[in-house]
Amino acid sequence: MTTETVLKAPPRSWSGLTWRQLTGCWQEKMRYGGNADVARTAALLSLLGLSAEKGSTAHPVTGETVYTLKDAQGGLWQATPRELSQMAAQALPWFDWPYGDPGEKAEYDANGKVVKEARDAVSGYVSPMRDAMMLPEETVKIGRNRFALPQVACSNLTWQQYRSLQGTVPQLFQEGLPEEAATDLRAQFLAHCLVPRSVAILDTSGGSIRIRPHWEYRYDMGQADGMVGWWRKRLSSATVQALFHVCLQVYQTAMTYYSAAYPLLFDGGGHQDPMRDALQGEVGTVNAIMKYAGYSEQLQVYRSDLPFVLDILNMMSKEAKQVEAMNAKIHKKR
């Protein structure tokens, strides 16, 4: 590939993209279906700000098609489709794995000979919490409605919001799920994940009541009741389909972070919730949190930020393990 300027470094994972780049990359992935090479190349050109405005010519020796690409600064680039494909494969190894790639173990035949080489994992969207907080835009607009971005890795995810998403996400990956049921589940996920904009107009400062509009993005436990149908009608839109996948990527990143921060409460991938059994289910969990936090109503628990609740549950789990260890020592001495 010949150039007159220097290529900027592409992002190293899905989580390194901005909101606009995330939706753009996902749309390229969907547009070209199973043709991963073409989709990856198109995504790379978009990320690098290159366009084929100058068209293509034939190489004078090989006869291969040669594209003349132009960047935002007016620099010119020349490359064949094969060169672009090789460059995209090297620059975007994570492109085929938006939810993270676990890699593959080596396979052996009956005589112990390797029949399939091991393949190292490739970083996809799953990455530290810091990366999940890098989306620069604060809201996304769908139709006439505006929603807060799905920053579920941040502290604005409430306990009730987390519980609702935890109940929906595992069902999304059931084998043989009918398309209608899958659409309903995606609509439920979006209805709980994205917080719609609302306006608070009551201002009692200064001893008087005045109407002062103020936009807020705050999760309401009943918001899904009205939003599920709204999202279901719009899931045929390519923009909303991309939005769903981006939100799911952010959510899974958050769960990966929390599973690492609270290993006593989650399994290795953050997909399960073993604390449910350990704390006698939802009712036992809520009652225990109320006691530790000094709450008088269950509603206070559900509206609490998730990290606050997880800190309490983590402390309880540590205390339970300490008691268990002490009992084991006493039993051993006997």
Residue pairs with C-beta under 8 A, 6 or more apart in sequence:
1 77
1 78
1 79
1 83
1 84
1 87
2 77
2 78
2 79
3 75
3 76
3 77
3 78
4 75
4 76
4 77
5 71
5 73
5 75
5 77
7 48
8 48
10 44
10 47
10 48
10 91
10 92
11 17
11 21
11 47
12 94
12 123
13 94
13 123
13 124
13 125
13 127
13 131
14 22
14 25
14 94
14 98
14 124
14 125
14 249
15 125
15 126
15 127
15 131
15 132
15 134
15 249
15 253
16 127
16 131
16 134
17 25
17 47
18 134
18 135
18 136
18 137
19 135
19 136
19 137
19 140
19 149
19 246
20 137
21 46
21 47
22 135
22 242
22 246
22 249
23 239
23 242
23 243
23 246
24 43
24 46
25 43
25 46
25 47
25 95
26 98
26 242
26 245
26 246
27 238
27 242
28 39
28 42
28 43
28 46
29 39
29 43
29 95
29 98
30 238
30 241
30 242
31 39
31 42
32 38
32 39
32 42
33 39
36 95
36 96
37 85
37 88
37 89
38 85
39 95
40 85
40 88
40 89
40 92
40 95
40 96
41 81
41 84
41 85
41 88
43 88
43 92
43 95
44 84
44 87
44 88
44 91
44 92
45 51
45 52
45 69
45 84
47 92
48 71
49 71
49 72
50 69
50 70
50 71
50 77
51 69
51 70
52 67
52 68
52 69
52 70
53 70
54 67
54 68
54 69
54 70
54 76
55 67
55 68
56 65
56 66
56 67
56 68
57 65
57 66
57 68
58 64
58 65
58 66
59 65
59 66
59 80
64 80
64 81
64 82
65 80
65 81
66 78
66 79
66 80
67 78
67 79
67 80
67 81
67 84
68 76
68 77
68 78
69 76
69 77
69 78
69 79
70 76
70 77
71 77
79 87
88 95
93 122
94 101
94 122
94 123
94 124
94 125
96 122
97 122
97 123
97 124
98 124
98 125
98 245
98 249
99 124
99 125
99 126
99 248
99 249
99 252
100 121
100 123
100 124
100 125
100 126
100 252
100 256
101 121
101 122
101 123
101 124
102 121
103 118
103 119
103 120
103 121
103 122
104 116
104 118
104 119
105 118
106 114
106 116
106 117
106 118
107 114
107 115
107 116
108 114
108 115
109 115
125 249
125 250
125 252
125 253
126 252
126 253
126 256
127 253
127 256
128 257
129 153
129 253
129 254
129 257
131 253
132 151
132 153
132 250
132 253
132 254
132 257
133 151
133 153
133 154
135 149
135 151
135 250
137 149
138 148
138 149
139 146
139 147
139 148
139 149
139 197
139 217
140 146
140 147
140 149
140 194
140 243
141 147
142 234
142 239
142 240
142 243
143 234
145 196
145 197
146 196
146 197
147 194
147 195
147 196
147 197
147 217
148 156
148 194
148 195
148 197
148 217
150 193
150 194
150 246
150 247
150 250
150 251
151 250
152 161
152 165
152 193
152 247
152 250
152 251
152 254
153 250
153 253
153 254
153 257
155 305
155 306
155 307
155 308
156 219
156 305
157 219
157 254
157 305
157 306
158 219
158 302
158 303
158 304
158 305
158 306
159 289
159 301
159 302
159 303
159 304
159 305
159 306
159 309
160 219
160 221
160 302
160 303
161 192
161 193
161 219
161 306
162 306
163 282
163 302
164 192
164 224
165 189
165 192
165 193
165 251
166 273
168 185
168 188
168 189
168 192
169 189
169 248
169 251
169 271
170 271
171 177
171 185
172 182
172 185
172 186
172 189
172 248
177 185
183 232
183 235
184 228
184 232
186 231
186 235
186 244
187 228
187 229
187 231
187 232
187 235
188 224
188 228
189 244
189 247
189 248
190 227
190 231
190 240
190 243
190 244
190 247
191 223
191 224
191 227
191 228
191 230
191 231
192 219
192 223
192 224
193 247
193 251
194 247
195 217
195 218
195 219
195 223
196 217
196 223
196 227
197 215
197 216
197 217
198 215
198 216
198 217
198 218
198 220
199 213
199 214
199 215
199 216
200 213
200 214
200 216
201 211
201 212
201 213
201 214
202 209
202 211
203 209
203 210
203 211
203 212
203 214
204 210
221 302
221 303
231 240
234 240
235 241
235 244
252 270
255 266
255 269
255 270
255 271
256 269
256 270
257 270
258 265
258 266
258 270
258 306
258 310
259 265
259 266
259 267
259 268
259 269
259 270
261 310
262 310
262 313
262 314
264 275
264 314
264 317
264 318
264 321
265 273
265 274
265 275
265 310
265 313
265 314
265 317
266 272
266 273
266 274
266 275
267 274
275 285
275 313
275 317
276 282
276 285
278 317
278 320
279 285
279 288
279 313
279 316
285 313
286 298
286 301
286 302
288 312
288 313
288 316
289 295
289 301
289 304
289 309
289 312
289 313
290 296
290 297
290 298
290 300
290 301
292 312
292 315
292 316
293 300
293 301
293 304
293 308
293 312
295 301
301 309
